[in-house]
Amino acid sequence: MEESKLKPFALQIAGWGLLHGDFFDFHEVAERLAVSAEVAREAVIYLRSLRYVETQAESRSCKREVGKRSSKRVFIKVLAIHPEPPVLSHPLKLNVLRSKLARLSKAMPSPRGAR
């Protein structure tokens, strides 16, 4: 996953959520951390996509918001924050694998010659 400008804020939300210990939604994040609802919504969505932040989600029926079709809202709970995996240089490994595969394919006999 590419680095996002939302990552520091999402990790701040994860830390707060872990200390909070209960389910929350982006409205509560916006209120507690004094940010706009739009920024809080995007950060919570990004937080749910982080593989090293373990979350649990549930939907609840709430009062329907103006302009929204559904009365359900998603609440998340942060269960654990694991160490961030190290960034690996995948392109380098892929190039090594491709060159090995090319050498093997040149050394192997052609399937057309076997007929």
C-alpha positions in Angstrom: 0.0 0.0 0.0 1.4 3.4 -0.9 2.1 6.0 1.8 -0.8 8.3 2.4 -1.0 11.8 3.9 -3.8 10.3 6.2 -1.4 7.7 7.8 -0.2 9.8 10.7 -3.7 10.9 11.6 -5.1 7.4 11.2 -2.4 6.1 13.5 -3.3 8.8 16.0 -6.9 7.7 15.8 -5.8 4.1 16.3 -3.9 5.0 19.4 -6.9 6.9 20.8 -9.2 4.1 19.8 -7.0 1.5 21.6 -7.1 3.6 24.8 -10.8 4.3 24.4 -11.4 0.6 24.3 -14.9 0.8 22.9 -16.6 1.1 19.5 -16.6 4.5 17.8 -17.5 6.1 14.5 -16.1 9.0 12.5 -18.5 11.4 14.2 -17.0 10.7 17.6 -13.5 11.0 16.1 -14.4 14.4 14.6 -15.8 15.6 18.0 -13.0 14.3 20.2 -10.1 15.2 18.0 -11.6 18.5 16.8 -11.4 17.9 13.1 -14.0 18.1 10.3 -16.3 15.1 9.8 -14.9 14.6 6.2 -11.3 14.4 7.4 -12.3 12.0 10.2 -14.3 9.8 7.8 -11.4 9.5 5.3 -9.0 8.8 8.1 -11.2 6.1 9.7 -11.6 4.4 6.3 -7.8 4.5 5.8 -7.4 3.1 9.3 -9.6 0.1 8.5 -7.3 -0.6 5.5 -4.1 -0.8 7.5 -3.0 -4.4 7.8 -1.1 -3.9 11.0 -3.9 -2.3 12.9 -6.4 -4.9 14.0 -10.0 -3.7 14.1 -13.5 -5.1 14.6 -16.4 -3.4 12.8 -20.1 -3.5 13.3 -23.0 -1.6 11.9 -25.7 0.0 14.0 -29.0 1.6 13.3 -28.9 5.3 14.1 -31.0 8.4 13.4 -30.9 9.0 9.6 -28.7 11.8 8.6 -29.8 14.5 6.2 -28.9 13.5 2.6 -28.0 9.9 3.5 -30.0 6.9 2.2 -29.2 4.5 5.1 -29.8 4.9 8.8 -27.0 2.5 9.5 -23.5 3.6 10.5 -20.3 1.7 10.8 -18.6 1.6 14.2 -15.1 0.2 14.7 -13.0 -0.9 17.7 -9.2 -1.0 17.7 -8.1 -4.4 19.1 -4.4 -4.2 18.6 -1.7 -2.1 16.8 1.1 -4.4 15.6 4.6 -3.2 14.6 4.6 -1.8 11.0 6.2 -4.4 8.7 9.5 -3.3 7.2 9.4 -1.9 3.6 10.9 -4.5 1.3 12.4 -3.8 -2.0 10.1 -5.9 -4.1 11.2 -4.6 -7.6 14.8 -5.9 -6.9 13.6 -9.4 -5.9 11.3 -9.5 -9.0 14.1 -8.6 -11.3 16.3 -11.4 -9.8 13.5 -13.9 -10.2 12.9 -12.8 -13.8 16.5 -13.2 -14.7 16.7 -16.7 -13.1 13.5 -17.7 -15.0 15.0 -16.4 -18.3 18.2 -18.5 -17.7 16.2 -21.6 -16.9 13.9 -21.2 -20.0 17.0 -20.9 -22.2 18.6 -24.0 -20.8 15.4 -26.1 -21.2 14.8 -27.9 -24.5 12.0 -26.5 -26.6 8.7 -28.3 -26.5 8.4 -28.0 -30.3 11.6 -30.1 -30.7 10.1 -33.0 -28.7 7.4 -33.7 -31.3 
